[in-house]
Amino acid sequence: MKGRQRFSAARWWAVVLKEFTQLKRDRLTFAMIVGIPIMQMALFGFAINTVPRHLDTGIVSADESNVTRSFIEAMQNSSYFKIVKRLPNEQAGREALARGQLMFVVNIPAGFTRQLLRREHPSILIEADATDPTTTGSALAAVNGIAQSVVQRELTGPLAGLQAGAPNDRSSSLGWEAGPAPFSVSVHQLYNPDEITQYNVVPGLMGMILTLTMVMMTGLAITRERERGTMENLLAMPATPLEVMTGKLVPYVGIGLIQASIILLAARYVFFVPFFGNIGAVYLAALLFIAANLTVGITFSSLARNQLQAVQLAIFYFLPNIVLSGFMFPFKGMPGWAQVIGNVLPLTYFNRLIRGILLKGNGWADSWPSVWPLMLFTVVLMGVAVITYRRTLD
Amino acid sequence: MTPAAQSGFAIDVQGLNKRFDGKHVVKDVSLRVRRGEIFGFLGPNGSGKTTTIRMMCGLLKPDSGTGTCLGYDILRDSAEIKRSVGYMTQSFSFWNDLTIAENLDFVARMYQIPGRRQAVERSLATLGMTSRARQLAGELSGGWKQRMALAACMLHSPQLLLLDEPTAGVDPRARRDFWDELQTLAAGGISVLVSTHYMDEAVRCHKLAYISAGTLLAQGTAEEIIEGQHLSTWAIRGDRLAELQEELRKKAAVAQTVTFGEVLHVSGTNAELLEREIEQTVVSSGRRAEKIDTDLEDVFIYLMGHAESNAGGNA
């Protein structure tokens, strides 16, 4: 009877040891363990930069003064903008934008300084090449800050009274109503309200990398035994499916934690992502997420006939995870049907969980709504995996 | 008392059937293997040998049929059967990226062998592989791989060995050594069921079974199988045997002609008619013909051809 055989820690340990030894021999796998996170970090962290800097900018200035010069200089110093051209008029600016020569054109109207001094709240217009809003979004988000820094730097001494709208000054502006800023910058683009995109992306990468490597590697681990014929040997030995499966999985938990550590180190020391939350909670979340992915991988390996199919399944699984989990696009901005699919994917919950912990310092109560779906997912898929794992060869 | 002790048979299965995707791979196979017996399982590729062996060791569930393996029910007690049977798969199925010692150690752990380290050491020593212990299994030659596989199968001291074409792709000397070892094991009371394509190996078996296209065609000792087919055989020597072979094949009493190097074996079931026909065609041409004992190979080739023509007739 199948039920007669109990789980044996000794046999289980044998599987664990065997798996570690084999991993040690497999150079390509080792290269993958380190290579995939580094490659992905390079691609998504550097190459696919959602906060691009040094974007070509042209200036149409009909008013030269300390304030306008200071504003242009501050733009340059912000590193978002790179002033490459001075243009004679708005018309020339439009043309440069249309031709793709410039990303931004800054229009300073005639009489800007005079209007500023008369408290007429003049406005600087920035026109942006909106073809790719993610490219320009962050630079535009910085503009208001630049304007404010100019106000604080230039409107001093006798001109300090003009600082009315500056938030820093509100408490000390005796009897003054907090009015509008001395001057405003209007832009022709909607920008992402989330101003810390970069911080969002890097923790989000952890979930992506773990999804890819965990699902693929466990998928391969079991189909490899089948492809090489060693599965028949394993099955002919007195090992239960649970022993073989969990035994084979343990090394990959370790690998997942190594990857998580690499990403966290890079996030902290390469991308300077601020860590507000508890690092132990981060690892617990990672562990839970790794478990969820391993059950996906093992289910795939039961479905796949060979290693190639296992890889294909992993990629197939990976794609909706990138797009629908809120990693690339804001989850709330997706259409309803996409949110439904996204709500089934463990990466969706892990992204919320890890960003919540790292960036907002979320605690247990804030995390729970993302934790229980991950747990449920893992338990259900483990059940599916045990059922689909073929005890016998037919 | 274990159930195994109650029965004189290591394997006793009746009416095993197995279909894969509607294809009838094993048809009503019944086998009996006595304790301490080397039982040879013969048949062409794809005849159902591997499937039958897998059903007997609990890897596959038969669609119908009953039986015991070491006294354990093959349908219900697959866990016990796995623990007490040593199964060597057709292709080398140990881990190429583990060393010999690591492979053996893994197997020893799986079977929870007491005194594991010593058991592995002993196994390595017996096989003369102590110096190769740290070599990767994937780097071994065919003969060494097969020795290692046998050592691994024997680690848990099984009472029954199921060996699926263990000597395929192994050189003759290693094959001979391997069979010497099997005979030592059998003498020690271990039952062996071994599938093979080699006649010299078949001859060394105590009992034989011949399976073709899923059907068991003959079972018994070599003598019983030979006698059962009622073949008489002539050995013919001389020139241009190929031409003669063509000519003989047209004769009514000639069931088959097989060339063994310089000698042509001609067999048929009608001994008198065969003798007359041989005299007509062979002696008149100046070649020498001599009546010999039908050997196993003649019989197996006959059985194989017979099964094929039957299958062709049914189709």
Interface residues (C-beta under 8 A of the other chain):
Chain A: M1 K2 R4 Q5 S8 A10 R11 W13 A14 L17 K18 T21 Q22 R25 D26 R228 G229 T230 E232 N233 L235 A236 M237 P238 A239 T392 L393 D394
Chain B: K18 F20 R54 C57 G58 L59 L60 K61 R76 D77 S78 A79 E80 K82 R83 Y87 T89 S91 F92 S93 F94 W95 N96 D97 L98 E102 F106 V107 R109 M110 Y111 Q112 L136
